[in-house]
Amino acid sequence: MAIKWTPELSVGVENIDSQHKIWFEKADKLFEAGKSGKSKDYIVQMLDFLDDYTKQHFRDEEAYMTKINYPELAAQKTAHQNFIGELSKIKMEYAKSGGNISLIINANQMIVNWLTQHISNMDKKIGTFAKTL
């Protein structure tokens, strides 16, 4: 299930929104790689990039929340750690399976659901809070 970033997912903080857009692009590329039968090595590279990018995005987002004294920072950090754990599981399962493409296609659903739910239910509140400053 490919999904694109839409304006409805805007947080209202330029750096966070631009990173979210890239995140969606990379998740979509991972999905397309699985769907089109790209090589295992290519998919591993995409998983590694997505994992690294996710961690960097979370560090940047948490630094911003710290800077503005965002009151729900602890809940955000917990959600971020949980998602990093899920990505790690996907990477391990993919490696153990010997490159099961259907695993990647199914994982895309989890990634897309998490992204849209997290942005809609948690990240948008950051923008709302930032506007009060």
Phi and psi in radians as a Rosetta constraint file:
Dihedral C 1 N 2 CA 2 C 2 CIRCULARHARMONIC -1.374 0.35
Dihedral N 2 CA 2 C 2 N 3 CIRCULARHARMONIC 2.550 0.35
Dihedral C 2 N 3 CA 3 C 3 CIRCULARHARMONIC -2.533 0.35
Dihedral N 3 CA 3 C 3 N 4 CIRCULARHARMONIC 2.577 0.35
Dihedral C 3 N 4 CA 4 C 4 CIRCULARHARMONIC -1.961 0.35
Dihedral N 4 CA 4 C 4 N 5 CIRCULARHARMONIC 2.659 0.35
Dihedral C 4 N 5 CA 5 C 5 CIRCULARHARMONIC -1.157 0.35
Dihedral N 5 CA 5 C 5 N 6 CIRCULARHARMONIC 2.444 0.35
Dihedral C 5 N 6 CA 6 C 6 CIRCULARHARMONIC -2.222 0.35
Dihedral N 6 CA 6 C 6 N 7 CIRCULARHARMONIC 2.784 0.35
Dihedral C 6 N 7 CA 7 C 7 CIRCULARHARMONIC -1.001 0.35
Dihedral N 7 CA 7 C 7 N 8 CIRCULARHARMONIC -0.448 0.35
Dihedral C 7 N 8 CA 8 C 8 CIRCULARHARMONIC -1.121 0.35
Dihedral N 8 CA 8 C 8 N 9 CIRCULARHARMONIC -0.339 0.35
Dihedral C 8 N 9 CA 9 C 9 CIRCULARHARMONIC -1.611 0.35
Dihedral N 9 CA 9 C 9 N 10 CIRCULARHARMONIC 0.084 0.35
Dihedral C 9 N 10 CA 10 C 10 CIRCULARHARMONIC -1.144 0.35
Dihedral N 10 CA 10 C 10 N 11 CIRCULARHARMONIC 2.328 0.35
Dihedral C 10 N 11 CA 11 C 11 CIRCULARHARMONIC -1.519 0.35
Dihedral N 11 CA 11 C 11 N 12 CIRCULARHARMONIC -0.491 0.35
Dihedral C 11 N 12 CA 12 C 12 CIRCULARHARMONIC 1.677 0.35
Dihedral N 12 CA 12 C 12 N 13 CIRCULARHARMONIC 0.138 0.35
Dihedral C 12 N 13 CA 13 C 13 CIRCULARHARMONIC -2.076 0.35
Dihedral N 13 CA 13 C 13 N 14 CIRCULARHARMONIC 2.000 0.35
Dihedral C 13 N 14 CA 14 C 14 CIRCULARHARMONIC -0.930 0.35
Dihedral N 14 CA 14 C 14 N 15 CIRCULARHARMONIC -0.841 0.35
Dihedral C 14 N 15 CA 15 C 15 CIRCULARHARMONIC -1.101 0.35
Dihedral N 15 CA 15 C 15 N 16 CIRCULARHARMONIC -0.736 0.35
Dihedral C 15 N 16 CA 16 C 16 CIRCULARHARMONIC -1.149 0.35
Dihedral N 16 CA 16 C 16 N 17 CIRCULARHARMONIC -0.790 0.35
Dihedral C 16 N 17 CA 17 C 17 CIRCULARHARMONIC -1.087 0.35
Dihedral N 17 CA 17 C 17 N 18 CIRCULARHARMONIC -0.746 0.35
Dihedral C 17 N 18 CA 18 C 18 CIRCULARHARMONIC -1.145 0.35
Dihedral N 18 CA 18 C 18 N 19 CIRCULARHARMONIC -0.656 0.35
Dihedral C 18 N 19 CA 19 C 19 CIRCULARHARMONIC -1.193 0.35
Dihedral N 19 CA 19 C 19 N 20 CIRCULARHARMONIC -0.675 0.35
Dihedral C 19 N 20 CA 20 C 20 CIRCULARHARMONIC -1.056 0.35
Dihedral N 20 CA 20 C 20 N 21 CIRCULARHARMONIC -0.720 0.35
Dihedral C 20 N 21 CA 21 C 21 CIRCULARHARMONIC -1.043 0.35
Dihedral N 21 CA 21 C 21 N 22 CIRCULARHARMONIC -0.788 0.35
Dihedral C 21 N 22 CA 22 C 22 CIRCULARHARMONIC -1.116 0.35
Dihedral N 22 CA 22 C 22 N 23 CIRCULARHARMONIC -0.706 0.35
Dihedral C 22 N 23 CA 23 C 23 CIRCULARHARMONIC -1.018 0.35
Dihedral N 23 CA 23 C 23 N 24 CIRCULARHARMONIC -0.794 0.35
Dihedral C 23 N 24 CA 24 C 24 CIRCULARHARMONIC -1.090 0.35
Dihedral N 24 CA 24 C 24 N 25 CIRCULARHARMONIC -0.739 0.35
Dihedral C 24 N 25 CA 25 C 25 CIRCULARHARMONIC -1.042 0.35
Dihedral N 25 CA 25 C 25 N 26 CIRCULARHARMONIC -0.771 0.35
Dihedral C 25 N 26 CA 26 C 26 CIRCULARHARMONIC -1.219 0.35
Dihedral N 26 CA 26 C 26 N 27 CIRCULARHARMONIC -0.693 0.35
Dihedral C 26 N 27 CA 27 C 27 CIRCULARHARMONIC -1.098 0.35
Dihedral N 27 CA 27 C 27 N 28 CIRCULARHARMONIC -0.685 0.35
Dihedral C 27 N 28 CA 28 C 28 CIRCULARHARMONIC -1.151 0.35
Dihedral N 28 CA 28 C 28 N 29 CIRCULARHARMONIC -0.689 0.35
Dihedral C 28 N 29 CA 29 C 29 CIRCULARHARMONIC -1.123 0.35
Dihedral N 29 CA 29 C 29 N 30 CIRCULARHARMONIC -0.660 0.35
Dihedral C 29 N 30 CA 30 C 30 CIRCULARHARMONIC -1.103 0.35
Dihedral N 30 CA 30 C 30 N 31 CIRCULARHARMONIC -0.798 0.35
Dihedral C 30 N 31 CA 31 C 31 CIRCULARHARMONIC -1.049 0.35
Dihedral N 31 CA 31 C 31 N 32 CIRCULARHARMONIC -0.825 0.35
Dihedral C 31 N 32 CA 32 C 32 CIRCULARHARMONIC -1.099 0.35
Dihedral N 32 CA 32 C 32 N 33 CIRCULARHARMONIC -0.639 0.35
Dihedral C 32 N 33 CA 33 C 33 CIRCULARHARMONIC -1.100 0.35
Dihedral N 33 CA 33 C 33 N 34 CIRCULARHARMONIC -0.733 0.35
Dihedral C 33 N 34 CA 34 C 34 CIRCULARHARMONIC -1.174 0.35
Dihedral N 34 CA 34 C 34 N 35 CIRCULARHARMONIC -0.757 0.35
Dihedral C 34 N 35 CA 35 C 35 CIRCULARHARMONIC -1.149 0.35
Dihedral N 35 CA 35 C 35 N 36 CIRCULARHARMONIC -0.631 0.35
Dihedral C 35 N 36 CA 36 C 36 CIRCULARHARMONIC -1.626 0.35
Dihedral N 36 CA 36 C 36 N 37 CIRCULARHARMONIC 0.090 0.35
Dihedral C 36 N 37 CA 37 C 37 CIRCULARHARMONIC 1.272 0.35
Dihedral N 37 CA 37 C 37 N 38 CIRCULARHARMONIC 0.590 0.35
Dihedral C 37 N 38 CA 38 C 38 CIRCULARHARMONIC -1.084 0.35
Dihedral N 38 CA 38 C 38 N 39 CIRCULARHARMONIC 2.869 0.35
Dihedral C 38 N 39 CA 39 C 39 CIRCULARHARMONIC -1.137 0.35
Dihedral N 39 CA 39 C 39 N 40 CIRCULARHARMONIC 2.702 0.35
Dihedral C 39 N 40 CA 40 C 40 CIRCULARHARMONIC -1.004 0.35
Dihedral N 40 CA 40 C 40 N 41 CIRCULARHARMONIC -0.734 0.35
Dihedral C 40 N 41 CA 41 C 41 CIRCULARHARMONIC -1.064 0.35
Dihedral N 41 CA 41 C 41 N 42 CIRCULARHARMONIC -0.723 0.35
Dihedral C 41 N 42 CA 42 C 42 CIRCULARHARMONIC -1.105 0.35
Dihedral N 42 CA 42 C 42 N 43 CIRCULARHARMONIC -0.767 0.35
Dihedral C 42 N 43 CA 43 C 43 CIRCULARHARMONIC -1.148 0.35
Dihedral N 43 CA 43 C 43 N 44 CIRCULARHARMONIC -0.678 0.35
Dihedral C 43 N 44 CA 44 C 44 CIRCULARHARMONIC -1.064 0.35
Dihedral N 44 CA 44 C 44 N 45 CIRCULARHARMONIC -0.741 0.35
Dihedral C 44 N 45 CA 45 C 45 CIRCULARHARMONIC -1.062 0.35
Dihedral N 45 CA 45 C 45 N 46 CIRCULARHARMONIC -0.742 0.35
Dihedral C 45 N 46 CA 46 C 46 CIRCULARHARMONIC -1.136 0.35
Dihedral N 46 CA 46 C 46 N 47 CIRCULARHARMONIC -0.739 0.35
Dihedral C 46 N 47 CA 47 C 47 CIRCULARHARMONIC -1.080 0.35
Dihedral N 47 CA 47 C 47 N 48 CIRCULARHARMONIC -0.760 0.35
Dihedral C 47 N 48 CA 48 C 48 CIRCULARHARMONIC -1.098 0.35
Dihedral N 48 CA 48 C 48 N 49 CIRCULARHARMONIC -0.773 0.35
Dihedral C 48 N 49 CA 49 C 49 CIRCULARHARMONIC -1.087 0.35
Dihedral N 49 CA 49 C 49 N 50 CIRCULARHARMONIC -0.812 0.35
Dihedral C 49 N 50 CA 50 C 50 CIRCULARHARMONIC -1.050 0.35
Dihedral N 50 CA 50 C 50 N 51 CIRCULARHARMONIC -0.727 0.35
Dihedral C 50 N 51 CA 51 C 51 CIRCULARHARMONIC -1.094 0.35
Dihedral N 51 CA 51 C 51 N 52 CIRCULARHARMONIC -0.869 0.35
Dihedral C 51 N 52 CA 52 C 52 CIRCULARHARMONIC -1.092 0.35
Dihedral N 52 CA 52 C 52 N 53 CIRCULARHARMONIC -0.766 0.35
Dihedral C 52 N 53 CA 53 C 53 CIRCULARHARMONIC -1.131 0.35
Dihedral N 53 CA 53 C 53 N 54 CIRCULARHARMONIC -0.711 0.35
Dihedral C 53 N 54 CA 54 C 54 CIRCULARHARMONIC -1.038 0.35
Dihedral N 54 CA 54 C 54 N 55 CIRCULARHARMONIC -0.823 0.35
Dihedral C 54 N 55 CA 55 C 55 CIRCULARHARMONIC -1.094 0.35
Dihedral N 55 CA 55 C 55 N 56 CIRCULARHARMONIC -0.728 0.35
Dihedral C 55 N 56 CA 56 C 56 CIRCULARHARMONIC -1.132 0.35
Dihedral N 56 CA 56 C 56 N 57 CIRCULARHARMONIC -0.769 0.35
Dihedral C 56 N 57 CA 57 C 57 CIRCULARHARMONIC -1.050 0.35
Dihedral N 57 CA 57 C 57 N 58 CIRCULARHARMONIC -0.790 0.35
Dihedral C 57 N 58 CA 58 C 58 CIRCULARHARMONIC -1.097 0.35
Dihedral N 58 CA 58 C 58 N 59 CIRCULARHARMONIC -0.706 0.35
Dihedral C 58 N 59 CA 59 C 59 CIRCULARHARMONIC -1.056 0.35
Dihedral N 59 CA 59 C 59 N 60 CIRCULARHARMONIC -0.803 0.35
Dihedral C 59 N 60 CA 60 C 60 CIRCULARHARMONIC -1.116 0.35
Dihedral N 60 CA 60 C 60 N 61 CIRCULARHARMONIC -0.775 0.35
Dihedral C 60 N 61 CA 61 C 61 CIRCULARHARMONIC -1.131 0.35
Dihedral N 61 CA 61 C 61 N 62 CIRCULARHARMONIC -0.749 0.35
Dihedral C 61 N 62 CA 62 C 62 CIRCULARHARMONIC -1.176 0.35
Dihedral N 62 CA 62 C 62 N 63 CIRCULARHARMONIC -0.613 0.35
Dihedral C 62 N 63 CA 63 C 63 CIRCULARHARMONIC -1.115 0.35
Dihedral N 63 CA 63 C 63 N 64 CIRCULARHARMONIC -0.729 0.35
Dihedral C 63 N 64 CA 64 C 64 CIRCULARHARMONIC -1.113 0.35
Dihedral N 64 CA 64 C 64 N 65 CIRCULARHARMONIC -0.769 0.35
Dihedral C 64 N 65 CA 65 C 65 CIRCULARHARMONIC -1.114 0.35
Dihedral N 65 CA 65 C 65 N 66 CIRCULARHARMONIC -0.649 0.35
Dihedral C 65 N 66 CA 66 C 66 CIRCULARHARMONIC -1.115 0.35
Dihedral N 66 CA 66 C 66 N 67 CIRCULARHARMONIC -0.776 0.35
Dihedral C 66 N 67 CA 67 C 67 CIRCULARHARMONIC -1.025 0.35
Dihedral N 67 CA 67 C 67 N 68 CIRCULARHARMONIC -0.668 0.35
Dihedral C 67 N 68 CA 68 C 68 CIRCULARHARMONIC -1.685 0.35
Dihedral N 68 CA 68 C 68 N 69 CIRCULARHARMONIC 0.146 0.35
Dihedral C 68 N 69 CA 69 C 69 CIRCULARHARMONIC 0.962 0.35
Dihedral N 69 CA 69 C 69 N 70 CIRCULARHARMONIC 0.836 0.35
Dihedral C 69 N 70 CA 70 C 70 CIRCULARHARMONIC -1.155 0.35
Dihedral N 70 CA 70 C 70 N 71 CIRCULARHARMONIC 2.191 0.35
Dihedral C 70 N 71 CA 71 C 71 CIRCULARHARMONIC -1.213 0.35
Dihedral N 71 CA 71 C 71 N 72 CIRCULARHARMONIC -0.334 0.35
Dihedral C 71 N 72 CA 72 C 72 CIRCULARHARMONIC -1.827 0.35
Dihedral N 72 CA 72 C 72 N 73 CIRCULARHARMONIC 0.449 0.35
Dihedral C 72 N 73 CA 73 C 73 CIRCULARHARMONIC -1.024 0.35
Dihedral N 73 CA 73 C 73 N 74 CIRCULARHARMONIC -0.756 0.35
Dihedral C 73 N 74 CA 74 C 74 CIRCULARHARMONIC -1.064 0.35
Dihedral N 74 CA 74 C 74 N 75 CIRCULARHARMONIC -0.741 0.35
Dihedral C 74 N 75 CA 75 C 75 CIRCULARHARMONIC -1.145 0.35
Dihedral N 75 CA 75 C 75 N 76 CIRCULARHARMONIC -0.672 0.35
Dihedral C 75 N 76 CA 76 C 76 CIRCULARHARMONIC -1.099 0.35
Dihedral N 76 CA 76 C 76 N 77 CIRCULARHARMONIC -0.809 0.35
Dihedral C 76 N 77 CA 77 C 77 CIRCULARHARMONIC -1.042 0.35
Dihedral N 77 CA 77 C 77 N 78 CIRCULARHARMONIC -0.716 0.35
Dihedral C 77 N 78 CA 78 C 78 CIRCULARHARMONIC -1.098 0.35
Dihedral N 78 CA 78 C 78 N 79 CIRCULARHARMONIC -0.803 0.35
Dihedral C 78 N 79 CA 79 C 79 CIRCULARHARMONIC -1.084 0.35
Dihedral N 79 CA 79 C 79 N 80 CIRCULARHARMONIC -0.723 0.35
Dihedral C 79 N 80 CA 80 C 80 CIRCULARHARMONIC -1.097 0.35
Dihedral N 80 CA 80 C 80 N 81 CIRCULARHARMONIC -0.790 0.35
Dihedral C 80 N 81 CA 81 C 81 CIRCULARHARMONIC -1.089 0.35
Dihedral N 81 CA 81 C 81 N 82 CIRCULARHARMONIC -0.690 0.35
Dihedral C 81 N 82 CA 82 C 82 CIRCULARHARMONIC -1.096 0.35
Dihedral N 82 CA 82 C 82 N 83 CIRCULARHARMONIC -0.717 0.35
Dihedral C 82 N 83 CA 83 C 83 CIRCULARHARMONIC -1.200 0.35
Dihedral N 83 CA 83 C 83 N 84 CIRCULARHARMONIC -0.698 0.35
Dihedral C 83 N 84 CA 84 C 84 CIRCULARHARMONIC -1.039 0.35
Dihedral N 84 CA 84 C 84 N 85 CIRCULARHARMONIC -0.682 0.35
Dihedral C 84 N 85 CA 85 C 85 CIRCULARHARMONIC -1.103 0.35
Dihedral N 85 CA 85 C 85 N 86 CIRCULARHARMONIC -0.712 0.35
Dihedral C 85 N 86 CA 86 C 86 CIRCULARHARMONIC -1.135 0.35
Dihedral N 86 CA 86 C 86 N 87 CIRCULARHARMONIC -0.732 0.35
Dihedral C 86 N 87 CA 87 C 87 CIRCULARHARMONIC -1.095 0.35
Dihedral N 87 CA 87 C 87 N 88 CIRCULARHARMONIC -0.704 0.35
Dihedral C 87 N 88 CA 88 C 88 CIRCULARHARMONIC -1.079 0.35
Dihedral N 88 CA 88 C 88 N 89 CIRCULARHARMONIC -0.724 0.35
Dihedral C 88 N 89 CA 89 C 89 CIRCULARHARMONIC -1.069 0.35
Dihedral N 89 CA 89 C 89 N 90 CIRCULARHARMONIC -0.746 0.35
Dihedral C 89 N 90 CA 90 C 90 CIRCULARHARMONIC -1.056 0.35
Dihedral N 90 CA 90 C 90 N 91 CIRCULARHARMONIC -0.797 0.35
Dihedral C 90 N 91 CA 91 C 91 CIRCULARHARMONIC -1.065 0.35
Dihedral N 91 CA 91 C 91 N 92 CIRCULARHARMONIC -0.762 0.35
Dihedral C 91 N 92 CA 92 C 92 CIRCULARHARMONIC -1.164 0.35
Dihedral N 92 CA 92 C 92 N 93 CIRCULARHARMONIC -0.756 0.35
Dihedral C 92 N 93 CA 93 C 93 CIRCULARHARMONIC -1.105 0.35
Dihedral N 93 CA 93 C 93 N 94 CIRCULARHARMONIC -0.685 0.35
Dihedral C 93 N 94 CA 94 C 94 CIRCULARHARMONIC -1.127 0.35
Dihedral N 94 CA 94 C 94 N 95 CIRCULARHARMONIC -0.769 0.35
Dihedral C 94 N 95 CA 95 C 95 CIRCULARHARMONIC -1.126 0.35
Dihedral N 95 CA 95 C 95 N 96 CIRCULARHARMONIC -0.753 0.35
Dihedral C 95 N 96 CA 96 C 96 CIRCULARHARMONIC -1.156 0.35
Dihedral N 96 CA 96 C 96 N 97 CIRCULARHARMONIC -0.587 0.35
Dihedral C 96 N 97 CA 97 C 97 CIRCULARHARMONIC -1.344 0.35
Dihedral N 97 CA 97 C 97 N 98 CIRCULARHARMONIC -0.162 0.35
Dihedral C 97 N 98 CA 98 C 98 CIRCULARHARMONIC 1.358 0.35
Dihedral N 98 CA 98 C 98 N 99 CIRCULARHARMONIC 0.339 0.35
Dihedral C 98 N 99 CA 99 C 99 CIRCULARHARMONIC 1.758 0.35
Dihedral N 99 CA 99 C 99 N 100 CIRCULARHARMONIC 0.708 0.35
Dihedral C 99 N 100 CA 100 C 100 CIRCULARHARMONIC -1.206 0.35
Dihedral N 100 CA 100 C 100 N 101 CIRCULARHARMONIC 1.901 0.35
Dihedral C 100 N 101 CA 101 C 101 CIRCULARHARMONIC -1.136 0.35
Dihedral N 101 CA 101 C 101 N 102 CIRCULARHARMONIC -0.636 0.35
Dihedral C 101 N 102 CA 102 C 102 CIRCULARHARMONIC -1.104 0.35
Dihedral N 102 CA 102 C 102 N 103 CIRCULARHARMONIC -0.510 0.35
Dihedral C 102 N 103 CA 103 C 103 CIRCULARHARMONIC -1.063 0.35
Dihedral N 103 CA 103 C 103 N 104 CIRCULARHARMONIC -0.730 0.35
Dihedral C 103 N 104 CA 104 C 104 CIRCULARHARMONIC -1.174 0.35
Dihedral N 104 CA 104 C 104 N 105 CIRCULARHARMONIC -0.738 0.35
Dihedral C 104 N 105 CA 105 C 105 CIRCULARHARMONIC -1.105 0.35
Dihedral N 105 CA 105 C 105 N 106 CIRCULARHARMONIC -0.739 0.35
Dihedral C 105 N 106 CA 106 C 106 CIRCULARHARMONIC -1.201 0.35
Dihedral N 106 CA 106 C 106 N 107 CIRCULARHARMONIC -0.643 0.35
Dihedral C 106 N 107 CA 107 C 107 CIRCULARHARMONIC -1.118 0.35
Dihedral N 107 CA 107 C 107 N 108 CIRCULARHARMONIC -0.573 0.35
Dihedral C 107 N 108 CA 108 C 108 CIRCULARHARMONIC -1.000 0.35
Dihedral N 108 CA 108 C 108 N 109 CIRCULARHARMONIC -0.704 0.35
Dihedral C 108 N 109 CA 109 C 109 CIRCULARHARMONIC -1.038 0.35
Dihedral N 109 CA 109 C 109 N 110 CIRCULARHARMONIC -0.786 0.35
Dihedral C 109 N 110 CA 110 C 110 CIRCULARHARMONIC -1.091 0.35
Dihedral N 110 CA 110 C 110 N 111 CIRCULARHARMONIC -0.786 0.35
Dihedral C 110 N 111 CA 111 C 111 CIRCULARHARMONIC -1.106 0.35
Dihedral N 111 CA 111 C 111 N 112 CIRCULARHARMONIC -0.846 0.35
Dihedral C 111 N 112 CA 112 C 112 CIRCULARHARMONIC -1.101 0.35
Dihedral N 112 CA 112 C 112 N 113 CIRCULARHARMONIC -0.781 0.35
Dihedral C 112 N 113 CA 113 C 113 CIRCULARHARMONIC -1.048 0.35
Dihedral N 113 CA 113 C 113 N 114 CIRCULARHARMONIC -0.797 0.35
Dihedral C 113 N 114 CA 114 C 114 CIRCULARHARMONIC -1.095 0.35
Dihedral N 114 CA 114 C 114 N 115 CIRCULARHARMONIC -0.829 0.35
Dihedral C 114 N 115 CA 115 C 115 CIRCULARHARMONIC -1.001 0.35
Dihedral N 115 CA 115 C 115 N 116 CIRCULARHARMONIC -0.911 0.35
Dihedral C 115 N 116 CA 116 C 116 CIRCULARHARMONIC -1.151 0.35
Dihedral N 116 CA 116 C 116 N 117 CIRCULARHARMONIC -0.717 0.35
Dihedral C 116 N 117 CA 117 C 117 CIRCULARHARMONIC -1.186 0.35
Dihedral N 117 CA 117 C 117 N 118 CIRCULARHARMONIC -0.775 0.35
Dihedral C 117 N 118 CA 118 C 118 CIRCULARHARMONIC -1.123 0.35
Dihedral N 118 CA 118 C 118 N 119 CIRCULARHARMONIC -0.791 0.35
Dihedral C 118 N 119 CA 119 C 119 CIRCULARHARMONIC -1.118 0.35
Dihedral N 119 CA 119 C 119 N 120 CIRCULARHARMONIC -0.829 0.35
Dihedral C 119 N 120 CA 120 C 120 CIRCULARHARMONIC -1.142 0.35
Dihedral N 120 CA 120 C 120 N 121 CIRCULARHARMONIC -0.723 0.35
Dihedral C 120 N 121 CA 121 C 121 CIRCULARHARMONIC -1.645 0.35
Dihedral N 121 CA 121 C 121 N 122 CIRCULARHARMONIC -0.421 0.35
Dihedral C 121 N 122 CA 122 C 122 CIRCULARHARMONIC -2.114 0.35
Dihedral N 122 CA 122 C 122 N 123 CIRCULARHARMONIC -0.897 0.35
Dihedral C 122 N 123 CA 123 C 123 CIRCULARHARMONIC -1.181 0.35
Dihedral N 123 CA 123 C 123 N 124 CIRCULARHARMONIC -0.588 0.35
Dihedral C 123 N 124 CA 124 C 124 CIRCULARHARMONIC -1.057 0.35
Dihedral N 124 CA 124 C 124 N 125 CIRCULARHARMONIC -0.505 0.35
Dihedral C 124 N 125 CA 125 C 125 CIRCULARHARMONIC -1.148 0.35
Dihedral N 125 CA 125 C 125 N 126 CIRCULARHARMONIC -0.491 0.35
Dihedral C 125 N 126 CA 126 C 126 CIRCULARHARMONIC -1.102 0.35
Dihedral N 126 CA 126 C 126 N 127 CIRCULARHARMONIC -0.827 0.35
Dihedral C 126 N 127 CA 127 C 127 CIRCULARHARMONIC -1.075 0.35
Dihedral N 127 CA 127 C 127 N 128 CIRCULARHARMONIC -0.728 0.35
Dihedral C 127 N 128 CA 128 C 128 CIRCULARHARMONIC -1.081 0.35
Dihedral N 128 CA 128 C 128 N 129 CIRCULARHARMONIC -0.766 0.35
Dihedral C 128 N 129 CA 129 C 129 CIRCULARHARMONIC -1.117 0.35
Dihedral N 129 CA 129 C 129 N 130 CIRCULARHARMONIC -0.794 0.35
Dihedral C 129 N 130 CA 130 C 130 CIRCULARHARMONIC -1.036 0.35
Dihedral N 130 CA 130 C 130 N 131 CIRCULARHARMONIC -0.585 0.35
Dihedral C 130 N 131 CA 131 C 131 CIRCULARHARMONIC -1.189 0.35
Dihedral N 131 CA 131 C 131 N 132 CIRCULARHARMONIC -0.344 0.35
Dihedral C 131 N 132 CA 132 C 132 CIRCULARHARMONIC -1.447 0.35
Dihedral N 132 CA 132 C 132 N 133 CIRCULARHARMONIC -0.168 0.35
